[in-house]
Amino acid sequence: QQQQQQPPLYPEAMNTARAALSSVQTPEDAVRALRQVAAATRQANAAEGAPQEAEEVPPPEIIGVTLRALNMPVTAENVRRALAEAAGPGAPPPSMEDVMAALVAAANYTPGSLPVGMI
């Protein structure tokens, strides 16, 4: 007996994700794509009646894993740029601790798996 493929839970969010991820070329693009996917997911959740969540700055570990998952070079400079983009204009520069947390998370991430803490 062959199992049928289930449609994505939120097709609009999946389409947004595909579009956002297809144009990623820089660490800043990766963060913008992450924001677009998060916003589409929040919108889909709200349409299902879930409480609306506020947009938050992603933790450094998510930034590191995002860069790795997108096959971007996970260097201290790329992580610093992505963290600065995530924090937004006027925010202080990323701390060395945040850069290290992102680098460690990226190094421990196996592409195709969910990061620890996301399950």
C-alpha positions in Angstrom: 0.0 0.0 0.0 1.5 3.3 -1.1 1.1 6.3 1.2 -0.2 9.5 -0.3 1.9 12.6 0.0 0.2 15.1 2.3 -0.2 18.7 1.0 1.8 21.3 3.0 0.1 22.4 6.1 0.4 26.1 5.0 0.8 26.2 1.2 1.0 30.0 1.2 3.9 29.9 3.8 5.6 27.2 1.7 5.3 29.3 -1.4 6.7 32.3 0.4 9.6 30.2 1.7 10.5 29.0 -1.7 10.4 32.5 -3.2 12.4 34.0 -0.3 15.0 31.3 -0.3 15.5 31.3 -4.0 17.0 34.8 -4.0 19.4 34.4 -1.0 23.0 35.5 -1.9 24.3 37.3 1.2 24.0 36.8 5.0 21.6 39.7 5.1 19.4 38.1 2.4 19.3 35.0 4.6 18.0 36.9 7.5 15.4 38.7 5.4 14.3 35.4 4.0 14.0 34.0 7.5 11.8 37.0 8.5 9.6 36.5 5.4 9.1 32.8 6.2 8.4 33.6 9.9 5.9 36.3 8.9 4.1 34.0 6.5 3.9 31.2 9.1 2.5 33.7 11.7 -0.1 34.8 9.2 -1.1 31.2 8.4 -1.3 30.4 12.1 -3.5 33.5 12.7 -5.8 32.4 9.9 -6.2 29.1 11.7 -7.2 31.0 14.8 -3.9 30.8 16.7 -3.0 33.8 18.8 -0.9 36.3 16.9 2.8 36.2 17.9 5.0 39.3 17.9 8.0 39.3 15.6 11.2 38.7 17.5 14.9 38.9 16.8 16.0 35.3 16.1 18.5 33.9 18.5 22.1 33.6 17.3 21.8 29.8 17.1 19.0 30.1 14.6 21.0 32.6 12.5 24.0 30.1 12.4 21.8 27.2 11.5 20.0 29.2 8.8 23.3 30.2 7.2 24.5 26.5 7.2 21.1 25.2 5.9 21.4 27.6 3.0 24.9 26.4 2.2 26.4 29.8 2.9 30.0 30.0 4.2 29.6 30.1 8.0 32.4 32.5 8.8 32.7 34.9 11.7 32.2 37.8 9.3 29.1 36.3 7.7 27.6 35.5 11.1 28.4 39.0 12.3 26.7 40.5 9.2 23.6 38.2 9.7 23.3 39.0 13.4 23.6 42.7 12.6 20.8 42.5 10.0 18.6 40.5 12.5 19.1 43.1 15.3 18.1 45.9 13.0 19.3 49.4 12.4 20.7 51.3 15.4 21.3 48.1 17.4 24.8 47.6 19.0 27.2 45.4 17.1 26.8 41.6 17.8 28.7 40.4 20.8 31.5 37.9 20.5 29.4 35.5 22.6 26.5 35.7 20.0 28.9 35.2 17.1 30.4 32.1 18.9 26.9 30.7 19.7 25.9 31.0 16.0 29.2 29.4 14.8 28.8 26.5 17.3 25.2 25.9 16.3 26.1 25.9 12.6 28.9 23.5 13.2 26.7 21.1 15.1 23.8 21.3 12.6 23.3 18.4 10.2 21.6 19.7 7.0 18.2 18.1 6.6 17.6 17.7 10.4 15.8 20.0 12.9 18.1 21.8 15.2 18.1 20.7 18.9 15.4 22.6 20.7 13.2 22.9 17.6 11.6 19.5 18.1 
